[in-house]
Amino acid sequence: MNVVILAAGQGRRMRSALPKVLHPIGGVPMLHHVCRTAIAAGGQRLVIVVGHGADQVRTAVAEFSLGPMAQDLHFALQDPPQGTGHAVAVALPFVDQQDPLTLVLYGDVPLMQPEILRALIAQAESADGIALLTARVGDPTGYGRICRGPAGEVMASVEERDATAAQRSIMEINTGVLVAPTAALGDWVSALSNQNAQGEYYLTDVIAMAVAQGHRVLGMPCTDQDAFLGVNDLIQRADLERRFQRRLAHQFMGAGVEIIDPDRFDVRGTLACGVGVRIDIGCIFEGAVVLGDGAQVGAYAVLRNVEVGPGARVEAFSHLDGAVLGPEAVVGPFARLRPGTSLAEGCHIGNFTEVKNSQIGPHSKANHLSYIGDTTVGARVNIGAGTITCNYDGAQKHRTIIKDDVFIGSDTQLVAPVVVHEGATLAAGTTLTSDAPAHQLTLSRSHQASIAGWKRPQKKSP
């Protein structure tokens, strides 16, 4: 089946340099959602009509993960834009004329669901005509109205600006989504006129043409009130974002994920959850995030491209990016894990501790106010408060190696490259510049002295 996606609009009301269809919903462009839905519904050839920001849209689509469909993807340029009918007209030379049906979608309608489109396609396959997605709404303002005949058959779709007062009172609207016979669609579109209030070629005028030629037009009401909503400004985009997130949250909750508040839950990429996962309020998941069985994420945590192992906990206000947490690991609160960090089973990374490009072994801990960068840490290591691995000399990064069963006292600096061998203890306040031998106490401190009779300076009285 051919799929034509209209994505040429500038979106002036967005007041943005970014083409409207590239504004994100759930962390990915709206157009990406539409393309994925079209493919899931059975689309075999995609033709995307571009106009404003055409190069940006082409580049963005090239970055989408569309699988095999990427091999049968075409762009049609609409310049200047002259309405939806004109957009379909410039797309038709790129469709497969041997394919009997063409589906028309819109790049700024991101919440359309594949099952709705599959049902619409089935309607079109059963009739020699058009299958049109309609909806009954409480406020039809801004939408074209569906005009039906005495027997309930669809006779026409009238744009609001061209509608009579009686037609404006109709509560059934045209969503714009339709499936039509490919050959006939070309004939109808070529016969469109722009003699209307907006001086544009309306795709919806093909409805009356089809009826006049004796073709059936089946209007399929859409009961999903989110599916056909489009975006014209940032307020509507924010509304659709929340609808998207709430729907996603409900899907997870139906699968057994405990989400404390679906209205304070944001996935900006993909999220996979195991059994018994708990997510507190205000959490943000970016990129690809995996939460294993029994994982817990505390309030206002941000996870980007993170894998959290079974039973692991991310406490409140922690920020994790490009990290892997092993089973039963604990991070936070107020911790930061940067790319290249992996924590083995039972690790603890506590408040105000930052870890970057480091591997922390089983049951090791850095619970307070520390920086661990470019470091390999063994098992059962205790890293005291205020510890810093000094990994950067101003030109190069250097690695620190801390082996099993090491105890590092508070306020210690490890000047890389340096190795702390098995079972070593570093006394509090040590600045380590050479390797620490195994099973010994290593310390470096200036001599402590007390000066008798010393007086603290006093401010002079005014």
C-alpha positions in Angstrom: 0.0 0.0 0.0 1.2 3.5 -0.8 1.3 6.1 2.1 1.4 9.8 1.4 2.4 11.9 4.4 1.8 15.6 4.2 4.7 17.4 5.9 5.3 20.6 4.0 3.7 23.1 6.4 5.7 25.9 7.9 3.7 26.1 11.1 3.9 29.8 11.6 2.0 29.7 14.9 4.8 27.5 16.3 7.0 30.6 16.1 10.0 28.4 15.6 12.8 27.9 13.0 12.3 24.2 13.3 9.8 22.7 10.8 6.6 21.9 12.5 6.7 18.1 11.8 10.1 17.9 13.5 8.9 19.2 16.9 9.2 16.3 19.3 6.5 14.2 21.0 8.0 11.7 23.5 11.5 12.8 22.5 11.3 12.1 18.8 9.9 14.2 15.9 6.2 14.0 15.3 6.9 12.9 11.7 8.8 9.9 13.1 5.7 8.8 15.0 3.6 9.1 11.8 6.1 7.1 9.7 6.3 4.3 12.3 2.5 4.1 12.5 2.2 4.0 8.7 4.6 1.1 8.5 2.9 -0.7 11.3 -0.4 -0.3 9.5 1.0 -2.1 6.4 2.5 0.8 4.4 4.9 -0.5 1.7 5.9 2.8 0.0 6.2 6.1 1.9 6.0 9.4 0.0 6.7 12.4 2.2 5.6 15.8 0.9 8.1 18.4 2.1 8.2 22.2 1.7 9.3 24.5 4.4 12.6 23.3 5.8 12.7 20.5 3.2 16.4 19.8 3.7 16.0 19.6 7.5 13.1 17.2 7.2 15.0 15.0 4.7 18.0 14.9 7.1 15.8 14.1 10.1 14.0 11.3 8.2 17.3 9.8 7.2 18.1 9.4 10.9 14.9 7.6 11.7 15.0 3.8 12.2 12.5 2.8 9.6 13.9 -0.7 8.9 13.2 -2.1 5.4 10.9 0.9 4.6 14.0 3.1 4.3 14.6 1.4 0.9 11.2 2.5 -0.4 11.0 6.1 0.8 10.5 9.1 -1.4 10.2 12.8 -1.0 8.0 15.1 -3.1 8.6 18.9 -3.0 5.6 21.2 -2.6 6.8 24.7 -3.4 4.9 26.9 -2.9 2.2 25.2 -0.8 -1.3 25.4 -2.4 -3.3 23.2 -0.1 -3.7 19.5 0.8 -5.0 18.6 -2.7 -1.9 20.2 -4.3 0.3 18.3 -1.8 -1.2 15.0 -2.8 -0.9 16.0 -6.5 2.9 16.5 -6.2 3.2 13.1 -4.3 1.3 11.0 -6.8 4.2 10.7 -9.4 6.1 8.9 -6.7 3.5 6.3 -5.7 3.4 2.8 -7.0 0.6 3.0 -9.6 0.3 -0.8 -9.4 -0.7 -0.7 -5.8 -4.5 -0.4 -5.7 -4.7 1.8 -2.5 -3.1 5.0 -1.2 -3.4 6.1 2.4 -3.1 9.9 3.2 -1.7 10.9 6.5 -0.5 14.1 8.2 3.0 14.7 9.6 1.7 16.7 12.5 -0.8 14.1 13.8 1.5 12.0 15.9 -1.0 10.0 18.1 -2.7 8.1 15.3 -2.7 4.3 16.0 -1.9 1.5 13.6 -5.1 -0.5 14.5 -7.3 2.5 13.5 -5.6 2.7 10.1 -5.8 -1.1 9.5 -9.5 -0.9 10.1 -9.8 2.0 7.7 -7.8 0.1 5.1 -10.1 -2.9 5.5 -13.1 -0.6 4.8 -11.5 0.7 1.6 -10.7 -2.8 0.4 -14.4 -3.7 0.8 -15.7 -0.8 -1.2 -15.1 0.7 -4.7 -14.4 4.1 -3.3 -13.0 6.0 -0.4 -12.7 5.2 3.3 -12.7 8.3 5.3 -11.8 8.7 9.0 -14.4 10.9 10.7 -15.1 11.7 14.4 -17.8 13.2 16.5 -16.5 16.0 18.8 -17.9 18.3 21.3 -16.4 21.4 19.6 -16.0 21.0 15.8 -14.5 24.5 15.4 -11.7 24.5 12.8 -12.6 21.2 11.2 -14.3 20.3 8.0 -17.8 19.0 8.5 -19.1 15.6 7.1 -22.4 16.0 5.2 -24.4 12.8 5.0 -27.4 11.9 3.0 -30.8 10.6 4.1 -29.6 7.1 4.4 -26.5 8.2 6.4 -24.2 7.9 3.5 -21.3 10.4 3.2 -22.0 13.0 0.5 -19.3 15.6 1.0 -16.8 17.2 3.3 -17.1 21.0 3.6 -14.3 23.2 5.1 -15.5 25.4 7.9 -14.8 28.6 6.0 -16.9 27.5 3.1 -19.7 26.0 5.2 -23.2 27.3 5.7 -24.6 28.0 9.2 -26.4 24.7 9.1 -23.3 22.8 8.0 -21.3 24.4 10.8 -23.8 23.0 13.3 -22.7 19.4 12.3 -20.7 17.7 15.0 -19.1 15.1 12.8 -15.8 16.3 11.5 -13.4 15.1 8.8 -10.0 14.2 10.3 -8.4 14.3 6.8 -7.1 10.8 7.0 -8.4 8.7 4.0 -7.7 5.7 1.9 -8.6 5.9 -1.8 -8.1 3.9 -5.0 -4.7 5.0 -6.4 -5.7 5.5 -10.0 -9.0 7.3 -9.2 -7.3 9.5 -6.7 -5.0 10.8 -9.4 -8.0 11.6 -11.6 -9.8 13.4 -8.8 -6.8 15.4 -7.6 -6.1 16.6 -11.2 -9.6 17.9 -11.4 -9.6 20.0 -8.2 -10.3 23.7 -8.2 -9.1 26.4 -5.9 -12.2 28.5 -6.1 -12.9 28.6 -2.4 -12.4 30.9 0.6 -8.7 30.1 1.0 -7.8 29.9 -2.7 -6.4 26.4 -2.1 -6.8 23.0 -3.6 -8.7 21.0 -0.9 -8.1 17.2 -0.9 -11.5 17.0 0.8 -13.2 18.0 -2.4 -12.5 14.5 -3.8 -15.3 13.2 -1.6 -18.0 15.0 -3.5 -16.3 14.0 -6.8 -16.3 10.4 -5.9 -20.0 10.5 -4.9 -20.9 12.3 -8.1 -19.2 9.5 -10.1 -21.1 6.8 -8.2 -18.3 5.6 -5.9 -19.0 4.8 -2.3 -17.5 6.9 0.4 -17.5 5.1 3.8 -17.1 7.4 6.8 -15.5 5.4 9.7 -16.0 7.2 13.0 -12.9 7.3 15.2 -13.6 6.7 18.9 -10.1 7.5 20.0 -10.3 11.2 20.6 -6.5 11.6 20.8 -5.7 9.8 17.5 -6.7 12.6 15.0 -5.5 15.6 17.0 -3.0 17.8 15.1 -0.5 20.4 16.2 -0.6 24.1 15.2 1.2 25.8 18.1 3.3 25.0 21.1 0.3 24.9 23.4 -1.2 22.1 21.3 2.2 20.4 21.2 2.4 20.4 24.9 -1.2 19.1 25.2 -0.4 16.2 22.8 2.9 15.5 24.7 1.0 15.0 27.9 -1.7 12.8 26.2 1.1 10.7 24.7 2.9 10.3 28.1 -0.3 9.5 29.9 -1.2 6.9 27.4 2.2 5.4 27.6 2.1 5.4 31.4 -1.3 3.6 31.4 0.2 0.9 29.1 3.1 0.3 31.6 0.7 0.3 34.5 -1.5 -2.2 32.8 1.6 -4.4 32.5 2.3 -4.1 36.2 4.7 -1.2 36.4 3.9 1.0 39.5 3.9 4.6 38.3 3.1 6.9 41.2 1.6 9.7 39.0 1.0 9.2 35.3 0.8 13.0 34.9 4.4 13.4 36.1 6.0 10.8 33.9 8.1 11.4 30.8 9.6 9.1 28.2 11.7 10.8 25.6 12.9 7.8 23.7 12.2 4.1 24.6 11.6 2.5 28.0 11.6 -1.2 28.7 10.4 -2.4 32.1 10.6 -5.8 33.8 8.3 -7.1 36.5 7.7 -5.2 39.7 9.3 -1.9 38.6 8.4 1.2 40.6 8.7 4.8 39.2 8.2 7.8 41.4 7.0 11.2 40.3 8.8 13.6 37.9 11.2 11.0 36.4 12.5 11.5 32.8 13.7 8.7 30.6 15.7 9.7 27.5 17.2 7.6 24.7 17.0 3.9 25.4 16.4 3.0 29.0 15.9 -0.6 30.5 14.7 -1.2 34.0 15.1 -4.8 35.2 12.8 -6.7 37.4 12.1 -5.0 40.7 14.1 -1.9 39.8 13.1 1.3 41.6 13.5 4.9 40.4 13.1 7.7 42.9 11.5 11.1 42.4 12.8 13.5 39.8 15.6 11.2 38.6 16.8 11.6 35.0 18.0 8.5 33.1 19.5 8.7 29.6 20.6 5.6 27.8 20.8 3.6 31.0 20.4 -0.1 32.0 19.3 -0.7 35.5 19.7 -4.3 36.7 17.2 -6.3 38.7 16.5 -5.0 42.2 18.7 -1.9 41.7 17.6 1.5 43.0 18.1 5.0 41.7 17.3 7.4 44.4 15.7 10.8 44.1 17.3 13.6 42.1 20.0 11.5 40.5 21.2 12.0 37.0 22.4 9.0 35.0 23.8 9.1 31.5 25.2 6.2 29.5 25.6 3.9 32.6 24.9 0.3 33.5 23.8 -0.7 37.0 24.2 -4.3 38.1 21.7 -6.2 40.3 20.9 -4.6 43.7 23.1 -1.5 43.0 22.0 1.7 44.7 22.6 5.2 43.3 21.9 8.5 45.0 20.1 10.5 46.1 21.7 13.4 44.2 24.3 11.3 42.4 25.6 11.7 38.9 26.8 8.8 36.6 28.3 9.9 33.3 28.9 7.9 30.2 31.1 4.8 30.4 30.1 4.0 34.0 29.2 0.5 35.0 28.4 -0.7 38.5 28.6 -4.3 39.5 26.2 -6.1 41.8 25.5 -4.4 45.1 27.5 -1.2 44.5 26.5 1.9 46.3 27.1 5.4 44.8 25.8 8.0 47.3 24.8 11.6 47.5 26.9 14.2 45.6 29.2 11.5 44.1 30.1 11.7 40.4 31.4 8.7 38.5 32.6 9.0 34.9 34.1 6.3 32.5 34.7 4.0 35.4 34.0 0.4 36.3 33.1 -0.3 40.0 33.3 -3.9 41.2 30.9 -5.9 43.3 29.8 -4.5 46.7 32.1 -1.5 46.5 30.9 1.9 47.9 31.5 5.6 47.4 28.7 7.1 49.5 29.6 10.7 50.0 30.9 13.7 48.0 33.5 12.0 45.8 34.6 12.1 42.1 35.7 8.9 40.4 36.8 9.4 36.9 38.6 7.0 34.5 39.0 4.4 37.3 38.8 0.7 37.6 37.6 -0.3 41.1 37.7 -3.9 42.4 35.4 -5.7 44.8 34.5 -4.7 48.3 36.3 -1.3 48.1 35.2 1.5 50.5 35.9 5.0 49.1 35.6 7.7 51.8 33.9 11.1 51.6 35.7 13.7 49.6 37.9 11.3 47.6 39.0 12.6 44.2 40.7 10.7 41.4 42.9 13.3 39.7 42.6 11.9 36.2 43.4 15.0 34.0 46.8 16.7 33.8 45.6 19.5 31.6 46.4 17.6 28.3 45.7 13.9 28.8 43.4 11.7 30.8 45.0 9.0 33.0 43.6 5.9 34.7 43.5 4.9 38.3 43.3 1.3 39.3 41.9 0.3 42.8 42.1 -3.4 43.4 39.9 -5.6 45.7 39.4 -4.9 49.4 40.9 -1.5 49.5 39.9 1.1 52.1 40.3 4.7 51.1 40.1 7.3 53.9 38.2 10.6 53.5 39.6 13.6 51.7 42.1 11.5 49.7 43.4 12.5 46.2 44.7 9.8 43.8 46.9 11.4 41.2 46.6 9.2 38.1 48.2 7.1 36.7 48.4 5.2 40.0 47.6 1.7 41.3 46.2 0.9 44.8 47.0 -2.8 45.3 44.8 -5.4 47.1 43.9 -4.8 50.7 45.7 -1.5 50.9 44.5 1.3 53.2 44.9 4.9 52.4 44.8 7.2 55.4 42.5 10.2 55.4 44.0 13.3 53.8 46.5 11.3 51.7 47.6 12.6 48.3 48.7 9.5 46.5 51.3 10.0 43.7 52.8 6.6 43.6 51.4 3.1 43.7 50.2 1.9 47.1 51.5 -1.6 48.1 49.1 -4.4 49.0 47.9 -4.9 52.7 49.8 -1.8 54.0 48.8 1.6 55.3 49.8 4.4 53.1 49.6 8.0 54.2 51.0 11.4 53.3 50.4 14.3 55.7 52.3 17.4 56.7 53.5 17.4 60.3 50.9 18.6 62.8 52.0 21.3 65.2 50.5 23.5 67.9 51.9 26.9 68.6 51.6 28.0 72.3 50.9 31.6 72.9 49.6 32.3 69.4 46.9 35.0 69.3 44.2 35.2 66.6 44.2 38.6 64.9 41.4 40.9 66.2 39.5 43.6 64.4 40.4 47.1 65.6 37.6 48.9 67.4 36.2 51.9 65.4 
